Structure formats: structure tokens, C-alpha cells
Amino acid sequence: MATTTEATKTSTNNGEDKQSQNLRHQEVGHKSLLQSDDLYQYILETSVYPREPESMKELREVTAKHPWNIMTTSADEGQFLNMLIKLVNAKNTMEIGVYTGYSLLATALALPEDGKILAMDVNRENYELGLPIIEKAGVAHKIDFREGPALPVLDQLVADEKNHGTYDFIFVDADKDNYINYHKRLIDLVKVGGVIGYDNTLWNGSVVAPPDAPMRKYVRYYRDFVLELNKALAADPRIEICMLPVGDGITICRRIS
């Protein structure tokens, strides 16, 4: 039998738990997955911003003024991609989903002078917003931009076996309902030992949110597609994976067979 003090503590703890739960579920849609905004700001101010190239800073600030700025790659993820590309010595790369080009610029700056990026997006207008900055940075010659859906381009590449295993690094930050379709094709195009990065794989934290949690409509709509991708990647014997809570979650896949 609980004492009055224990009962009070239990009641208080239950109240705190419910309050915490309510705070967490107010809205699933925070760009950073860290529980502490102060900690995230510390990472940005200590590690990211002091080392951010001036061109990336300029593009980040331009993108921040765009009405769809939630679509951009976060600064810490841009830094991560830039280092990852250098670590794997990537030269021939691909990006599906460009928006204004922040992650594209991070990639282009990391590549050697003769490196290449096949970049695909359905909206050239957004890409052209960042293009003057990319040109000023002296890396536009590395980019082959294709406007339109990526799947027809991928099908064309896959149809020619000469393209199989020719990509060192591929970054996907596009329509989540096609991530599975992209993976089916990209696994043939990336080389053994090469890397595919899938962005938004923790999807605003919604992957662990209860069904009744308040979510933005687009978050709720794409949630099941992200869950499907995560399950498929975990079961794919052709890759090694590492899911990281950077930005909105990124899953790094290294092809092993």
C-alpha cells in the first residue's frame, strides 16, 4: 500500500510525464532532432558556422528567405556530406532532389576539379536561385543539372550496363514516396564500396510518433513511405547501413555486393 508521500510523488511524476509527452507531441516537424535547441545551436556555432565556406553561408542565407526553406539541407548536414565525400574519395556522384543547391554546393566543393555531379530536380527555378552563388564559387562546371523526374533518367542509366557500378556517391533528398523505387535502381549504379545517402529517414521524428500525434499534413502523408524505406534498407543484404540523427535523419548505405 502506497504512503501519502509516495502517492503524491507518483501523481506528480505522472503529471510531469504527461506534460513532457504533450510538449513532445505539440507538433512533429522540428528540423533538428536534438531535444535541446541550445545544444543544436552550440553545434552550429562551435563546429559548423566557423568552418562553413563563404559561398555555402551565402546560399544558406538566400535559401532562408525562400517560402519553402524547410526543404533545404541543414548546415550541419551540409558539413557532414562535404566531409563524407572527401573520406570516400568520391569523384563521380549523383544528387536526386536539389532545391536551391545547398547540399549540391557542399558536394561540388568537396569533389576534385574533375569531379562530376549528375543533379536532378523537377524545379529548375529553385536551382537557378542558387546557381549564381555556385558559379561564383567556381564549381558550376562539375554539375550536370537535369530538370524533370529522376526515375526516367535512372531507367535510362540502368538500361546501359556500362553505367553499372560507376557512381562513388549518391545523395537522395526528394519525393519520399519514390525512395524505394530510387533504391531499386541506384543499387546497380553505385559501385561496390560506394555510398548512397538517404535524407529525412527519421522524418521529423514521426517514425516513432503515436498515431494520434499532431503532425503537419505532408509529414503524415510521407511517414509510411519513410517507414517502408527504413525497413527495406535494414533487410537489404547488399548494403551496410548507418542511420544518423543529423539534420532530419540520414541513412548512409555502403554497397558491399
C-alpha positions as CSV (number, residue, x, y, z in Angstrom):
1,M,0.0,0.0,0.0
2,A,1.5,3.4,-1.1
3,T,2.0,6.1,1.5
4,T,0.6,9.6,1.1
5,T,4.1,10.8,0.1
6,E,4.6,8.0,-2.4
7,A,1.1,8.6,-3.9
8,T,1.9,12.3,-4.2
9,K,5.2,11.6,-5.9
10,T,3.5,9.1,-8.3
11,S,0.8,11.7,-9.1
12,T,3.5,14.4,-9.7
13,N,5.6,12.1,-11.8
14,N,2.6,11.1,-13.9
15,G,1.7,14.7,-14.4
16,E,5.3,15.5,-15.4
17,D,5.3,12.6,-17.8
18,K,2.1,13.7,-19.4
19,Q,3.3,17.3,-19.6
20,S,6.6,16.1,-21.3
21,Q,4.6,13.9,-23.7
22,N,2.3,16.8,-24.6
23,L,5.3,19.0,-25.3
24,R,6.9,16.4,-27.5
25,H,3.7,15.9,-29.4
26,Q,2.7,19.5,-29.8
27,E,3.9,19.3,-33.4
28,V,6.1,16.8,-35.2
29,G,8.1,19.0,-37.5
30,H,11.3,20.3,-35.9
31,K,14.2,20.4,-38.3
32,S,16.7,19.3,-35.7
33,L,16.1,16.0,-33.9
34,L,18.0,17.1,-30.8
35,Q,15.8,17.7,-27.8
36,S,17.7,20.8,-26.8
37,D,17.7,23.8,-29.1
38,D,20.6,25.2,-27.1
39,L,22.7,22.1,-27.8
40,Y,22.0,22.3,-31.5
41,Q,22.9,25.9,-31.5
42,Y,26.2,25.0,-29.8
43,I,27.0,22.5,-32.5
44,L,26.3,25.1,-35.2
45,E,28.3,27.9,-33.6
46,T,31.2,25.7,-32.4
47,S,31.7,23.3,-35.3
48,V,29.6,24.3,-38.4
49,Y,29.5,28.1,-38.9
50,P,33.2,28.8,-38.2
51,R,34.2,26.3,-40.9
52,E,31.3,27.0,-43.4
53,P,32.6,28.2,-46.7
54,E,31.5,31.7,-47.5
55,S,29.6,30.5,-50.6
56,M,27.6,28.0,-48.6
57,K,26.8,30.6,-46.0
58,E,25.6,33.0,-48.7
59,L,23.4,30.3,-50.3
60,R,22.1,29.3,-46.8
61,E,21.1,32.9,-46.1
62,V,19.4,33.3,-49.6
63,T,17.5,30.0,-49.1
64,A,16.3,31.1,-45.7
65,K,14.3,33.8,-47.4
66,H,12.5,31.4,-49.7
67,P,9.0,30.3,-48.7
68,W,9.9,26.6,-49.0
69,N,13.1,26.9,-46.9
70,I,12.1,23.9,-44.8
71,M,13.2,21.8,-47.8
72,T,16.8,22.8,-47.5
73,T,19.6,20.7,-46.1
74,S,20.6,21.8,-42.7
75,A,24.1,23.4,-42.2
76,D,25.4,20.6,-40.0
77,E,24.3,18.0,-42.6
78,G,25.9,20.0,-45.3
79,Q,29.2,19.9,-43.4
80,F,28.8,16.1,-42.9
81,L,28.2,15.5,-46.6
82,N,31.2,17.6,-47.5
83,M,33.5,15.5,-45.2
84,L,31.9,12.2,-46.2
85,I,32.6,12.8,-49.9
86,K,36.2,13.6,-49.1
87,L,36.5,10.5,-46.9
88,V,35.3,8.1,-49.7
89,N,37.4,10.0,-52.3
90,A,34.3,10.4,-54.4
91,K,34.7,11.7,-58.0
92,N,31.6,10.6,-59.9
93,T,28.4,11.5,-57.9
94,M,24.7,11.9,-58.2
95,E,22.1,14.0,-56.4
96,I,18.3,13.5,-56.6
97,G,16.5,16.5,-55.2
98,V,18.4,19.7,-55.5
99,Y,16.1,22.6,-54.3
100,T,18.3,25.7,-54.2
101,G,21.5,23.7,-54.2
102,Y,22.9,23.9,-50.7
103,S,23.8,20.2,-50.5
104,L,24.8,20.3,-54.1
105,L,27.3,23.1,-53.4
106,A,28.6,21.1,-50.4
107,T,29.3,18.2,-52.7
108,A,30.8,20.3,-55.5
109,L,33.2,22.0,-53.2
110,A,34.4,18.6,-51.8
111,L,35.0,17.0,-55.2
112,P,38.3,17.2,-57.1
113,E,38.5,19.6,-60.0
114,D,37.4,17.0,-62.5
115,G,34.7,15.6,-60.3
116,K,31.1,15.3,-61.6
117,I,27.6,15.5,-60.2
118,L,24.5,14.4,-62.1
119,A,21.9,16.6,-60.4
120,M,18.1,16.1,-60.9
121,D,15.2,18.1,-59.7
122,V,11.7,18.8,-61.1
123,N,12.1,22.6,-60.4
124,R,14.8,24.5,-62.3
125,E,13.6,27.8,-60.9
126,N,14.7,26.8,-57.4
127,Y,18.1,25.6,-58.6
128,E,18.6,28.9,-60.5
129,L,18.1,30.8,-57.3
130,G,21.4,29.3,-56.0
131,L,23.2,29.0,-59.3
132,P,24.8,32.4,-59.3
133,I,26.4,31.5,-56.0
134,I,27.5,28.1,-57.3
135,E,29.0,29.8,-60.3
136,K,30.8,32.4,-58.2
137,A,32.3,29.6,-56.1
138,G,33.8,28.2,-59.3
139,V,32.3,24.7,-59.2
140,A,29.4,25.0,-61.7
141,H,31.4,23.1,-64.3
142,K,31.1,20.0,-62.1
143,I,27.3,19.9,-62.3
144,D,25.1,18.4,-64.9
145,F,21.6,19.6,-64.0
146,R,18.6,17.8,-65.4
147,E,15.1,19.2,-64.9
148,G,12.4,16.7,-64.5
149,P,11.6,13.4,-62.7
150,A,14.6,11.3,-61.8
151,L,13.1,7.8,-62.5
152,P,13.2,8.1,-66.3
153,V,16.8,9.2,-66.2
154,L,17.7,6.4,-63.8
155,D,15.9,3.8,-66.0
156,Q,18.0,5.0,-69.0
157,L,21.2,4.7,-67.0
158,V,20.4,1.3,-65.7
159,A,19.5,0.1,-69.2
160,D,23.1,0.5,-70.2
161,E,25.3,-1.9,-68.3
162,K,28.3,0.4,-68.8
163,N,26.8,2.7,-66.1
164,H,26.5,-0.1,-63.5
165,G,28.9,0.4,-60.6
166,T,30.2,3.8,-61.8
167,Y,29.0,6.1,-59.1
168,D,31.0,6.7,-56.0
169,F,28.5,8.6,-54.0
170,I,24.7,9.3,-54.4
171,F,22.6,11.6,-52.2
172,V,18.8,11.4,-52.3
173,D,16.6,14.2,-50.8
174,A,13.5,14.1,-53.0
175,D,10.0,12.7,-53.1
176,K,9.8,10.2,-50.2
177,D,7.1,8.1,-51.9
178,N,9.7,7.1,-54.6
179,Y,12.6,6.4,-52.3
180,I,12.0,2.6,-52.7
181,N,11.9,3.0,-56.5
182,Y,15.1,5.0,-56.4
183,H,16.9,2.4,-54.3
184,K,16.0,-0.4,-56.7
185,R,17.8,1.4,-59.4
186,L,20.6,3.1,-57.5
187,I,21.9,-0.1,-56.1
188,D,23.0,-1.1,-59.6
189,L,24.6,2.3,-60.3
190,V,26.7,2.8,-57.2
191,K,29.9,0.9,-57.1
192,V,30.8,-1.8,-54.6
193,G,32.3,0.2,-51.7
194,G,30.3,3.2,-52.8
195,V,27.8,5.1,-50.7
196,I,24.2,6.1,-51.0
197,G,22.8,8.7,-48.5
198,Y,19.0,8.8,-48.0
199,D,17.9,12.0,-46.3
200,N,14.9,12.5,-43.9
201,T,14.9,8.9,-42.7
202,L,13.8,9.9,-39.3
203,W,11.2,12.2,-40.9
204,N,10.7,14.9,-38.2
205,G,10.7,12.2,-35.5
206,S,7.4,11.0,-36.8
207,V,8.7,7.4,-37.3
208,V,8.2,6.9,-33.5
209,A,5.2,9.2,-33.0
210,P,1.9,7.6,-31.9
211,P,-0.8,7.5,-34.5
212,D,-2.8,10.3,-32.8
213,A,0.2,12.7,-32.6
214,P,-0.5,16.1,-34.3
215,M,1.6,16.3,-37.5
216,R,1.7,18.6,-40.5
217,K,-0.2,17.1,-43.4
218,Y,2.9,16.4,-45.5
219,V,4.7,14.8,-42.6
220,R,1.8,12.4,-42.0
221,Y,1.4,11.7,-45.7
222,Y,5.0,10.6,-46.3
223,R,5.6,8.9,-42.9
224,D,4.6,5.4,-44.1
225,F,6.8,5.7,-47.1
226,V,9.8,6.6,-44.9
227,L,9.0,3.7,-42.6
228,E,8.8,1.3,-45.6
229,L,12.2,2.5,-46.8
230,N,13.8,2.1,-43.4
231,K,12.5,-1.4,-43.1
232,A,13.7,-2.3,-46.7
233,L,17.2,-0.9,-46.1
234,A,17.6,-2.7,-42.8
235,A,16.8,-6.0,-44.6
236,D,18.9,-5.4,-47.8
237,P,21.9,-7.8,-47.7
238,R,23.7,-5.9,-50.5
239,I,24.4,-2.9,-48.2
240,E,25.8,-2.0,-44.8
241,I,23.8,0.8,-43.2
242,C,24.2,3.5,-40.5
243,M,21.3,5.7,-39.5
244,L,22.4,9.0,-38.1
245,P,20.3,11.7,-36.3
246,V,21.9,14.5,-38.3
247,G,19.5,17.1,-39.7
248,D,16.3,15.2,-40.2
249,G,18.0,11.9,-40.1
250,I,20.2,10.4,-42.8
251,T,20.9,6.8,-43.6
252,I,24.3,6.0,-45.0
253,C,24.3,2.8,-47.2
254,R,27.6,1.3,-48.3
255,R,27.2,-1.3,-51.1
256,I,29.0,-4.5,-50.3
257,S,27.8,-6.8,-53.1
